[in-house]
Amino acid sequence: MSRCLLVFALIVPLAAHSQKTPKQTEVKVQKTSISRDQEMQLGKQFAGQVEREMEVIHNPEIERWLNQIGQSLAKTPQANAYPYYFKLINDDSINAFALPGGPMYVHTGLLKAADSEGEVAGVLAHEMSHVALRHSAAQIGKQQTYGTLFQIVGLAAGTLTQDQNGQCGMVCQITQAGTSLGQNSVLMKFSRGYEKDADLNGARMMSAAGYDPIQLPTFFEKLVKTQGTAAEPRGLALWMSSHPATGSRVQYVSDDIKFYPQRSYKANTGNFAKIKKLVAAVPPPKPQPGKLIQAKEGASGRTNLPAGMKDYPANGFSMGFPSTWQAGQAAPGGSLYIVPQGGVSKTQNGGVELINGAMIDYYVPQAGAASTNLDASTKEFLDGLKKGDTNLRADNPQRVQVGNKVALKTRMTTKTSAHQDPDQVVYLYTVARGSGLWYTALAGQTTKMSDLDPTFKQMIDTVQFPD
Ligand SMILES: [Zn+2]
């Protein structure tokens, strides 16, 4: 009895006290079944996808500036000690996003819309807070899509091979639609509660790094006013629709700032005006390989193909293939496979091995896409293939035509990991394009080549490029 009284006596004064003094809103790091290591691994793999689909600007001065601001925020306790890094993407829509574990991307459009360094810092702090508070990781855990995501990321070849009647399995359907990261609702769309937490944590982060925290909500509200709302977004389409407004951002951040230690906000690199000029001078984005091999949105494909063939109309080319085969990426951002049933198998390290069928992608030469040259780039590509596969033997390339373009055809032989009939013939077709060396590897087990040869010829004959 006396113990109960004691407990009661302890609670009352505390409750009375909390009524008198307003308390600062608590911001929580979300609990999730995903480990920090898994989170970082996911982020890394999605970063690979982003950088194959979008053009990262390699400008040392802009990169240095962005990382200078970002790293000063990353050092604050609110950043939760993730290994953040910051890259600029050539895209004029107003957007920025951070991936689980710390990779962060800022669109040129965002820097063009910002009027001060503090505004840029505000967006970084908000996005970094989604990482620090483990919002994506928690959503993945909650929706139990973690397995699916990891399967997709970790190359799930099974569904490409196991389905009946050439039907595409779940992973294949997802990747066929060309899931780009911006459309991934689990990773990129947050609840209003998470939004408010990211605003508050971001404002505290800014203050700790010496930036005026009120610039976080004022920039967001200015963007909504000048660019449209979440319901009717203009330039802000992606960002605002994935970061719903949570009432008055300015109001609740102002309330939070009352709890911060008194200080003057002096953080400033002094380079903002110069960076704005450099960003304005960046040439328009070049199409990226990851986008070019994806099916073109809304395109139904050609209907004048030979009987029994259907079309794969991609952003960078079109190719016909037997209608009983399947086309899809085994991983977002990965190569395109067009294969008959059983045409690919899963390797021990979780990758995909082509046994029979086609693999299509772009090879970007080491000196950059702009240096793509048919003979030299094909040689560089072949040398790389030989290094990775000691069984590979290549004949001298022959000059042919593919889609009305000069192409090289290289016949190769190698061995697959298939137990029966491991000997394989591969015809590699290469065409120099603005975004790199377009290539198709048409491969088959030697015993199947008499069937595959006419099919491969038909596929190559149907290739078309948009320009
Ligand atoms: Zn957000």
Boltz pocket constraint, residues with backbone or C-beta under 6 A from the ligand:
constraints:
  - pocket:
      binder: B
      contacts: [[A, 126], [A, 127], [A, 130], [A, 190], [A, 194], [A, 195], [A, 198], [A, 242], [A, 243]]
      max_distance: 6.0
